[in-house]
Amino acid sequence: MRGVSLLTSCPVPPTLMAWHPAGGLVLVGGGQGELMGLDVGLAPLGLTLVGEDPCPASATLRLAQHLHCPGGLEQLQWAWGTGPEAGLEGADTVLLVYHGGPLASLGFRLGCLSGGQLGPGELIQQRLRCGQVDQALGILGAMEWSIMGMECYRALTSITDHLLRLDLNQAREAQLEAALGLFYAPPRPLSDNVVLEYREPISKYARRFFHHLLRHQRFEKAFLLAVDIGARDLFMDLHYVAGDRGEVVLAEVARQKANEIDAEDALTTTFGNHDEPHSQLGGSNGLSVSTPGDSRVDSRVDRRVHRQVDRQVDRQTDQAPARPSSQESLASRSAVGSNKRLTMEETNNWKLSTNVTQPWRQTDIGLVDSNDKVLDNAGQLKVIHFGLV
């Protein structure tokens, strides 16, 4: 069971208790030979001897009227096997031991509908056949989802199906809310595994409850349930039905909620699929530079900086001395190379002073000056011009 404390009133002072092996029933014995049955939700079970007219007003079976014994009950014991292959087939008989005798055996005729069992699921089905929905909800509220999850799910669906077949009124509406609330708002939180396993099938019953409310024109309750579920199609159904019934304000509010859900879904999809584009700048020499940024403002700044750098390099190149002849010494060509390298350093210093952050990694590429030729003389120096790509 769930470990939730339950309280109930007992018409007789209890002296003995015996739980049924299936866990759905407990027998309470009084000092004067009274017997009382309670289900796992601590709701009384009517006990009547065979051949007697059922008395719904009394939930106590008084055996002292049928047995002559000087003392009261001393022991209650359910008869069931204890071996490794023992089952619950013979667990519908209880042994009664009285002080000073006699011994009595009390058998429960459960019928074929319950399969001869007294478990929580069988008791819930019997409660529903008798129209005792509140008692069935009490049994379900005492069951543990983490131990008997499938039995809890079957019990919940049985109660919900039973109520959805009937016309809606305030009592049944409250019972449907209580049934679904045992999963969505339980007294003790359910484990994550249980929620993930049964969330989807139980949500289908919540949607059935929503449309059940719409058919009976319970628009306000349906709107609150749609908010809890958070589905766009439910708000649109409410929008059309409420509009047909003349509820213009509620229909408009439902449409706005549907649009809000659409906007949230679109925003989530946009952020989930967003990926920063990458472009490549290529030249005639087959080289490319990757740019991770995609801002057009940065692109305009980059082009302006390129043009300024090119003009500065052209001015420095025009002011450089003419290329010496092949008969000049190695020192003169080294001086010319130093002058051009100094021009590159000045260009880089000017480039850094612009305080413009480049979105790419700068790569220095060496290009051969078209005016310089490699001479046959091994002592000649090839001039390398460093430009900016």
C-alpha positions in Angstrom: 0.0 0.0 0.0 1.0 3.6 -0.3 1.9 4.3 3.3 -0.8 7.0 3.6 -2.6 7.2 7.0 -6.3 6.6 6.7 -8.9 7.0 9.5 -12.3 5.5 9.9 -14.9 4.9 12.6 -15.5 1.4 13.9 -18.9 0.6 15.5 -17.4 -2.1 17.7 -14.2 -1.9 19.9 -11.7 -3.9 17.8 -9.7 -6.5 19.6 -8.5 -8.7 16.7 -7.5 -8.0 13.1 -6.6 -10.3 10.3 -5.6 -9.1 6.8 -6.6 -11.2 3.8 -3.6 -12.6 2.0 -4.5 -10.8 -1.2 -4.3 -7.5 0.7 -7.7 -6.1 -0.2 -9.7 -6.9 2.9 -9.2 -6.9 6.7 -11.5 -8.5 9.2 -12.0 -6.8 12.6 -13.2 -8.8 15.6 -14.9 -7.5 18.7 -14.8 -8.8 22.2 -18.4 -10.1 22.0 -18.0 -12.1 18.8 -18.7 -9.3 16.3 -17.1 -9.3 12.9 -16.7 -6.4 10.6 -15.1 -6.3 7.2 -13.1 -3.3 5.8 -11.6 -2.9 2.4 -8.1 -1.5 1.9 -9.6 2.0 1.8 -11.1 1.4 5.2 -14.7 1.5 3.8 -17.0 -1.0 5.5 -18.0 -4.1 3.6 -21.5 -5.5 4.2 -21.4 -9.1 5.6 -24.5 -11.2 5.6 -25.0 -14.9 6.3 -26.4 -17.1 3.6 -30.1 -17.4 3.9 -30.6 -14.1 5.6 -31.8 -10.9 4.1 -29.1 -8.4 3.5 -29.1 -5.5 5.9 -27.3 -2.5 4.4 -27.8 -0.4 7.5 -25.5 -2.7 9.5 -22.0 -3.6 8.5 -21.4 -5.8 11.5 -21.9 -9.6 11.6 -22.9 -10.7 15.1 -22.1 -14.3 15.5 -23.1 -14.5 19.1 -26.7 -14.8 17.9 -25.9 -18.1 16.2 -23.2 -19.6 18.5 -23.5 -20.3 22.2 -20.1 -19.6 23.7 -19.1 -18.3 27.2 -16.3 -16.1 25.9 -15.4 -13.9 23.0 -13.1 -14.3 20.1 -9.5 -15.2 20.8 -8.1 -15.6 17.3 -8.8 -14.9 13.6 -6.8 -16.8 11.0 -7.2 -16.9 7.2 -6.9 -20.4 5.8 -4.3 -20.5 3.0 -1.3 -22.5 2.1 2.2 -21.8 3.3 4.2 -24.0 0.9 6.2 -22.8 -2.1 3.4 -23.8 -4.5 0.6 -22.4 -2.3 -1.7 -19.9 -3.9 -4.8 -17.9 -2.9 -7.3 -20.5 -4.0 -8.3 -21.5 -0.4 -7.9 -18.1 1.1 -11.6 -17.3 1.2 -12.1 -19.1 4.5 -11.4 -17.6 7.9 -10.9 -19.6 11.1 -12.6 -18.3 14.3 -11.3 -19.4 17.7 -13.5 -18.6 20.7 -12.4 -18.5 24.3 -13.4 -21.9 25.7 -14.6 -23.1 22.3 -16.0 -23.8 19.9 -14.0 -23.6 16.6 -15.8 -22.0 13.7 -15.0 -21.7 10.0 -16.5 -18.8 8.0 -16.4 -19.1 4.2 -16.9 -16.2 1.8 -18.9 -17.0 -1.4 -17.4 -14.6 -3.8 -19.0 -15.8 -7.0 -17.6 -16.1 -10.5 -17.5 -12.4 -11.3 -14.6 -11.9 -8.9 -12.9 -15.1 -9.8 -12.9 -16.2 -6.2 -10.4 -13.5 -5.3 -10.4 -10.7 -2.7 -7.7 -8.4 -4.1 -8.0 -4.7 -4.5 -8.9 -4.9 -8.2 -11.7 -7.4 -7.6 -13.1 -5.3 -4.8 -13.1 -2.2 -7.0 -15.0 -4.1 -9.7 -17.5 -5.2 -7.2 -17.9 -1.7 -5.8 -18.6 -0.4 -9.3 -21.2 -3.1 -9.9 -23.0 -1.9 -6.8 -22.6 1.8 -7.8 -20.2 2.6 -5.0 -17.8 4.9 -6.8 -16.5 6.8 -3.8 -15.6 3.5 -2.1 -13.8 2.4 -5.3 -11.9 5.6 -5.3 -10.9 5.0 -1.7 -9.4 1.6 -2.7 -7.5 3.1 -5.6 -6.1 5.9 -3.4 -4.6 3.3 -1.0 -2.9 1.3 -3.8 0.8 1.8 -4.5 1.7 2.7 -8.1 5.3 1.7 -7.8 4.4 -1.9 -6.7 1.2 -2.6 -8.5 1.3 -0.1 -11.3 -0.7 -2.1 -13.9 -3.4 -2.9 -11.3 -3.7 0.8 -10.4 -3.9 1.7 -14.1 -6.7 -0.9 -14.7 -8.6 0.3 -11.6 -8.3 3.9 -12.8 -9.5 3.2 -16.3 -12.4 1.0 -14.9 -13.6 3.8 -12.7 -13.2 6.4 -15.5 -15.0 4.3 -18.1 -17.8 3.6 -15.6 -18.4 7.3 -15.0 -18.0 8.3 -18.7 -20.9 6.0 -19.6 -23.2 7.9 -17.3 -24.8 11.3 -17.7 -22.8 14.0 -16.1 -23.8 15.7 -12.9 -22.0 17.5 -10.2 -21.3 14.3 -8.2 -19.9 12.4 -11.2 -17.9 15.4 -12.3 -16.2 15.5 -8.9 -15.6 11.8 -9.0 -14.0 12.0 -12.5 -11.8 14.8 -11.2 -10.9 12.7 -8.1 -10.1 9.7 -10.3 -7.7 11.5 -12.6 -6.3 13.5 -9.7 -5.0 10.3 -8.1 -2.5 10.2 -10.9 -1.9 13.9 -11.7 -2.1 15.2 -8.1 -1.6 12.2 -5.7 -1.3 12.5 -1.9 2.3 11.3 -2.3 4.4 12.1 -5.4 4.7 9.3 -7.9 8.1 8.1 -9.1 9.4 9.3 -12.4 9.3 5.8 -13.9 5.6 5.5 -13.1 4.8 8.9 -14.6 6.7 8.2 -17.8 5.1 4.8 -18.2 1.4 5.8 -17.7 1.4 9.4 -18.6 0.4 9.0 -22.2 -2.4 6.4 -21.8 -3.9 8.3 -18.9 -3.8 11.6 -20.8 -6.2 10.0 -23.3 -8.7 9.6 -20.6 -8.2 13.2 -19.6 -9.0 14.3 -23.1 -12.1 12.1 -23.1 -13.2 13.9 -19.9 -12.7 17.2 -21.7 -15.0 16.3 -24.5 -17.4 14.8 -22.0 -17.6 18.2 -20.4 -18.1 19.9 -23.8 -21.0 17.6 -24.6 -22.7 18.7 -21.4 -21.8 22.4 -21.9 -19.5 22.6 -18.9 -17.4 25.2 -20.7 -15.6 26.7 -17.7 -14.5 23.4 -16.3 -13.4 22.3 -19.8 -11.3 25.4 -20.2 -9.5 24.8 -16.9 -8.9 21.2 -17.9 -7.5 22.3 -21.3 -5.1 24.7 -19.5 -3.8 21.8 -17.4 -3.4 19.6 -20.5 -1.9 22.4 -22.6 -3.1 21.1 -26.0 -3.9 23.5 -28.8 -6.6 21.3 -30.4 -8.6 21.3 -27.2 -8.7 25.1 -27.1 -9.9 25.1 -30.7 -12.6 22.6 -30.0 -13.7 24.8 -27.1 -13.6 27.8 -29.4 -15.9 26.4 -32.0 -18.4 24.8 -29.5 -18.6 27.8 -27.3 -19.1 30.0 -30.3 -22.0 27.9 -31.5 -23.5 28.2 -28.1 -23.2 31.9 -28.0 -20.3 32.1 -25.5 -18.5 34.7 -27.5 -16.1 35.8 -24.8 -15.0 32.3 -23.8 -14.6 31.4 -27.5 -12.3 34.3 -28.1 -10.2 33.5 -25.0 -9.9 29.9 -26.1 -8.7 31.1 -29.5 -6.1 33.3 -28.0 -4.8 30.5 -25.8 -4.5 28.3 -29.0 -2.5 31.1 -30.7 -0.3 31.4 -27.7 0.5 27.7 -27.8 1.3 28.0 -31.5 3.6 30.9 -30.9 5.4 29.0 -28.1 5.8 26.0 -30.3 7.2 28.1 -33.2 9.6 29.8 -30.9 10.9 26.6 -29.5 11.3 25.1 -33.0 13.2 28.2 -34.2 15.7 28.0 -31.3 16.0 24.3 -31.6 16.9 24.3 -35.3 19.0 27.5 -35.3 22.5 27.0 -36.6 25.1 29.7 -37.4 26.0 29.8 -41.1 29.5 29.7 -42.3 30.7 31.4 -45.5 33.9 31.3 -47.5 35.8 34.0 -49.2 37.8 32.7 -52.2 40.3 34.3 -54.5 41.9 33.5 -57.8 44.7 31.7 -56.1 42.4 29.0 -54.7 42.8 30.1 -51.1 39.8 30.7 -48.8 39.2 32.1 -45.4 36.2 30.9 -43.2 34.2 33.5 -41.5 32.0 32.3 -38.6 30.1 35.6 -38.3 27.0 36.5 -40.4 26.5 40.2 -39.6 26.2 42.5 -42.5 27.6 45.4 -40.5 30.8 43.5 -39.9 31.0 42.7 -43.7 30.8 46.4 -44.6 33.5 47.2 -42.1 35.7 44.4 -43.4 35.4 45.6 -47.0 36.2 49.2 -46.0 39.3 48.1 -44.1 40.4 46.0 -47.1 40.2 49.0 -49.4 42.1 51.3 -47.0 44.8 48.7 -46.5 45.2 48.2 -50.3 45.5 51.9 -50.8 48.1 52.2 -48.1 50.1 49.3 -49.5 49.9 50.8 -53.0 51.3 54.2 -51.8 54.1 52.5 -49.9 54.9 50.5 -53.0 54.9 53.5 -55.3 57.4 55.3 -53.0 59.8 52.4 -53.0 63.0 52.7 -55.1 63.2 51.1 -58.5 64.3 47.6 -58.9 68.1 47.5 -59.2 69.8 45.8 -62.1 71.2 42.3 -62.0 74.7 43.7 -61.5 73.9 45.2 -58.2 75.3 43.7 -55.1 73.5 41.4 -52.7 73.5 44.2 -50.1 71.5 46.5 -52.3 68.8 43.9 -52.9 68.7 43.1 -49.2 68.1 46.8 -48.5 65.2 46.9 -51.0 63.7 43.7 -49.3 64.1 45.4 -45.9 62.2 48.4 -47.2 59.3 46.3 -48.4 59.2 44.3 -45.2 59.2 47.6 -43.3 56.2 48.6 -45.4 54.4 45.5 -44.3 55.1 46.1 -40.7 53.8 49.7 -41.0 50.7 48.4 -42.7 50.1 45.9 -39.9 50.6 48.6 -37.3 48.1 50.8 -39.1 45.8 47.9 -39.4 45.9 47.2 -35.6 45.3 50.9 -34.8 41.8 50.8 -36.5 40.4 48.9 -33.4 38.2 46.8 -35.7 37.8 43.3 -34.6 38.1 40.9 -37.5 35.8 37.9 -37.3 38.3 35.6 -39.1 41.9 34.4 -38.5 44.4 36.4 -40.4 46.7 34.4 -42.6 49.9 35.7 -44.1 50.4 34.5 -47.6 53.6 35.0 -49.6 53.3 36.2 -53.2 56.1 36.5 -55.7 56.4 40.1 -57.1 55.6 40.0 -60.8 58.4 42.5 -61.5 61.1 40.3 -60.0 62.6 37.4 -61.8 64.7 34.6 -60.6 68.1 35.0 -62.1 70.5 32.3 -62.9 73.1 33.7 -60.5 72.9 31.8 -57.2 73.9 35.0 -55.3 70.8 36.9 -56.3 67.9 37.4 -53.8 64.3 36.8 -54.7 62.1 39.6 -53.2 59.0 38.4 -51.4 56.0 40.8 -51.0 53.6 40.0 -48.1 50.1 41.1 -48.9 46.8 40.7 -47.0 44.2 38.3 -48.4 
